[in-house]
């Protein structure tokens, strides 16, 4: 009997100690903050980024962000797809550090060496680089910047008013030809161009000439002229007899780069 009582006393004391230790660990877990767990970013097409959150009961809840990259016709531009909505409406383009002040994510991306252009679409981010930097060295920093932004909960744009309004919205004073042009650009052209990480902006229709501006990955691309003439121009002329041609509107810096590209192509043709 004495041995049995002694054993029961030891077991009861052990249970109380274990219960007290378990309660202490549970309290620590309840107050444990959100932690970020990342692994080295592989140089692959898809990059998985895991966010680990501790629940009050000590169980872990994991959310995984898969950032995909897709090639574009422009070798100096890549399309990054974070797997979550980027812009609910409109688009936004940043061509220098000053313009990037409108967006916390764009501001961070411009701090990466080699980044010269950023474009936000509905569900993708197109980033353009200079010809002196390699994607293999830039990608880890870009992945980290995108991941940190979406984990922080910050907005893409500080003010929604800074988003570019849809240029293809049909207005009451639009002529019948302009209405048809806008509809074709919105339903036929824009989806295809956004697949390549870019976008198109309708700038006007005057004397049979449709004026358009290419954005994102399509800006400064060597195949942009082919896209405009062989693709968009032929389609618009087919459906709208009043359309005679399509003209690309460019910025000063873009015009200079296109002129240099034309000179290089002429030199190559002369050598041949």
C-alpha positions, 0 to 999 in steps of 0.5 A: 500500500505504501509503495502504491501511494508513493507511486501515485503521488509521483505520477500526479506531481509529474502530470502537474509539471507537464501540464504547467510546461504545456500551458507556458508553451501555449502562451508563447505560441499565442503571442508569437508574431507573424514570421516569414520563411523563405528558401533560396530562390532557384533560377527557374521559371516558377518561384515559390515563396512561402509565408508561414503564420503561427495560429493561437493553437500552435499549428502553422498555416502556410500561404504560398505565392508562386511567381511565374516569369514569361518571356516576351518578344522583347528580350530586355523585358520580362513578364512577372505573374505573382498569382494575385491581382495587381491592378483591379482597373486601369494600368500604370507605367513608370519610365523613371525614378521620379514617376515611380514615387506614385507606387511603393512597389515601383519605387522599390523595383527601380532601386534594383540595378538595371531596371529602366521600366515597369508596367502594371497590368491586371495580373502581371508586372512587366519589367524592362532592363538595360543591356548591361545587366543580366536577368540571372543576377536581377531576378532574385532581387525582383522576386524579393521585392514583389514578395515583400510588397504583397506580404506587407499589405501596401497598395500598389498605387498610393492614389487610385487617381494616378491609374491610367484611365481606359483609353478605349472607353466609348464617349458620347461625342465619339464618331461611329468610326472611333467607337468601332476602333475602340471596340476592336482595340479593347476586344481583339488587340489589347488581350493579345498584347497583354499576353506579351506583357505590354499594352496599347493606348489609343491616342486619336483618329485623324484623316484616316490615321489611327494613332497608337502608343505601345507600352510595357514590354512592347515599348521599344521592341524591335517587332513593334513595327511589325505588330502595328503594320501587319497585325493591327493596321490590317485588322482595322482596315479590314473592318473599318474602310475609313482607316487608311493606316496606323501610326505609332506615337513615341516619346523622345527617348523612345524615338531616339532608341528606335532611330538607333535601331533603324541605323543598325539594321541598315548597316547590317543590310549594307554588309549583306 
